[in-house]
Amino acid sequence: MIDAATPLAHLDLIAQVTAEFAHTRDPKGSILSGLVRVSRILEAEASSLFLLSSDGAFLACEACYGPVDITGLTFPADKGVVGRAVQTRKAQLVRDTADDPDFGTVDVDGQTGFVTRSILVAPMVVGDQVLGALEIINKSGPDPLFGPADQALLEVMSAAAALAVHNVELTERLVEQERLTTELHLAAEIQRKLLPEAAPGDFPVHGVNVPARGVSGDFFDIIERPDGRIWFCLGDVSGKGMNAALLMAKTSAIVRCLCKGEDDPGRLLGQINHELCETAGHGMFVTLVVGLFDPVSGEVALANAGHEPPLLVNRGGRLLRELPAEAPPLGILEDAAGPEGWPVSRFLLGRGSLYVFSDGLTEARPPGRPAGKPGGAREMLGQQGALALFAELAHLDRRTRLMALVEQVMVRDTPAHDDLTVLVIEQDQP
Amino acid sequence: MELSVNDHGNFAVVHLKGDVDLQTSPQVRKGLLGLLEDGRRPVVDLSAVTYIDSSGIASLVEAYQTARKKGLSFSLVQVSPAAMRVLQLARLDKVFTFHDTVEAATVGA
């Protein structure tokens, strides 16, 4: 026969209560109904559920049963017998409150007129995390003092209660995460629409952008002027993720707006810098290359603000000209360049191909490239590796070539380490 | 990455060691801005930096901008070749003040 003084006497109750806690979506309501049942079985006068605030500083009564409603009562997490149970993570059995030094530190009786004689508290612990405590007060009946069997029963119940609260918190976090993922997808979709649509195959300028994490800190744009000249730009915002993506969206809007009234890339960078310096924060900056290509004369005018050097190569992939930055990125210093803006390089495209790209290309560690080749054996591709790829793919038309370049560089099915953006400018010769 | 600070009068020499990237740059940012908040003049020793990405550069840029607003000095010393390559490529050598030694950066400490 099971001894009534052991928790096994209440096996049915424990089984029912834990089963309910496991499925509940309303942990406070379920725990309260469990407390009511335990209070009735132990002939206790009152019981309460206390939860710890997220910073661990306070305990608040979230549900209670008994003659006085103390729901909402909040006190420092190291006060009272409940605070002691939470701090020590051990059940507290106070047979006579008059003898307990911590009892008076939270004066509930004084505020409510209730008289607390004896207390049993069990902390709610999951792993190394303490979430709160269950408390039962004033046992009545023939043996009016809480005993070890009562403590064991409350400890079992508070362990199950802790799991119930923890489960619901996890579920809520998961829902929140899903909501954020949905928003991220939406942001990525809107961002993709900021990029220009694919141009016809014979158009001299083509670009590609592959974000590493949904949203991109890189961007490019291609804008045809009414006079037939073509603006092209490629930028990279410092950092990654949503803040980089927002600054990217802003910069691309500024470029699009300002390039319509300007035909000098150096001055254009100066104006963009002015706009970004007014509002950029947290040290964020943008490296940006802008160029103006004249398909009639074949001339390119290009300015580079702190960006990786664009490369002019011949169709065999040999480097003809490098266009390193001669002034810093945008958004850092209002007076970073002189009144004429960033220095401009002017050159004829001829039969060459001009590649503008982000460090997602040169810092990529592409798979499947044999050791010994530049960028082989999982080393960073670097400028030499990029040149080797341009040469290998030179026989393809511009649009196909960029797609093949992406294929070669990106690690399929694994997240890429950085956004990858490439522009190619060249002219079909008669 | 490791960050340690040594006092040189009203200069604070901040030693960075290892990779300064997306994961570690918030620590650099917090450390440098905290010093500037206390009116200290940071001298950042980059001799042991093995890699720095654009988020790491951004934390240095933010400290530089904050120092300028407060009228405090901010300099980089003993920049490792890996960090210098990145700074020069982006022409940030035109933005920051560089010194070869901590002594040169803390004259008048």
HADDOCK unambig.tbl for C-alpha pairs under 7 A between the chains (distance, minus, plus):
assign (segid A and resid 238 and name CA) (segid B and resid 54 and name CA) 4.79 0.50 0.50
assign (segid A and resid 238 and name CA) (segid B and resid 55 and name CA) 5.51 0.50 0.50
assign (segid A and resid 238 and name CA) (segid B and resid 58 and name CA) 6.49 0.50 0.50
assign (segid A and resid 239 and name CA) (segid B and resid 22 and name CA) 6.75 0.50 0.50
assign (segid A and resid 239 and name CA) (segid B and resid 54 and name CA) 5.60 0.50 0.50
assign (segid A and resid 239 and name CA) (segid B and resid 55 and name CA) 4.25 0.50 0.50
assign (segid A and resid 282 and name CA) (segid B and resid 62 and name CA) 5.52 0.50 0.50
assign (segid A and resid 283 and name CA) (segid B and resid 58 and name CA) 4.75 0.50 0.50
assign (segid A and resid 283 and name CA) (segid B and resid 59 and name CA) 6.03 0.50 0.50
assign (segid A and resid 283 and name CA) (segid B and resid 61 and name CA) 4.92 0.50 0.50
assign (segid A and resid 283 and name CA) (segid B and resid 62 and name CA) 3.70 0.50 0.50
assign (segid A and resid 284 and name CA) (segid B and resid 58 and name CA) 5.39 0.50 0.50
assign (segid A and resid 285 and name CA) (segid B and resid 58 and name CA) 6.99 0.50 0.50
assign (segid A and resid 306 and name CA) (segid B and resid 89 and name CA) 6.69 0.50 0.50
assign (segid A and resid 306 and name CA) (segid B and resid 90 and name CA) 3.71 0.50 0.50
assign (segid A and resid 306 and name CA) (segid B and resid 91 and name CA) 5.50 0.50 0.50
assign (segid A and resid 307 and name CA) (segid B and resid 90 and name CA) 5.71 0.50 0.50
assign (segid A and resid 308 and name CA) (segid B and resid 89 and name CA) 6.59 0.50 0.50
assign (segid A and resid 325 and name CA) (segid B and resid 89 and name CA) 6.90 0.50 0.50
assign (segid A and resid 325 and name CA) (segid B and resid 90 and name CA) 6.46 0.50 0.50
assign (segid A and resid 325 and name CA) (segid B and resid 91 and name CA) 6.43 0.50 0.50
assign (segid A and resid 326 and name CA) (segid B and resid 91 and name CA) 6.45 0.50 0.50
assign (segid A and resid 327 and name CA) (segid B and resid 91 and name CA) 5.51 0.50 0.50
assign (segid A and resid 328 and name CA) (segid B and resid 90 and name CA) 5.79 0.50 0.50
assign (segid A and resid 328 and name CA) (segid B and resid 91 and name CA) 4.69 0.50 0.50
assign (segid A and resid 328 and name CA) (segid B and resid 92 and name CA) 5.42 0.50 0.50
assign (segid A and resid 328 and name CA) (segid B and resid 94 and name CA) 6.84 0.50 0.50
assign (segid A and resid 329 and name CA) (segid B and resid 90 and name CA) 6.58 0.50 0.50
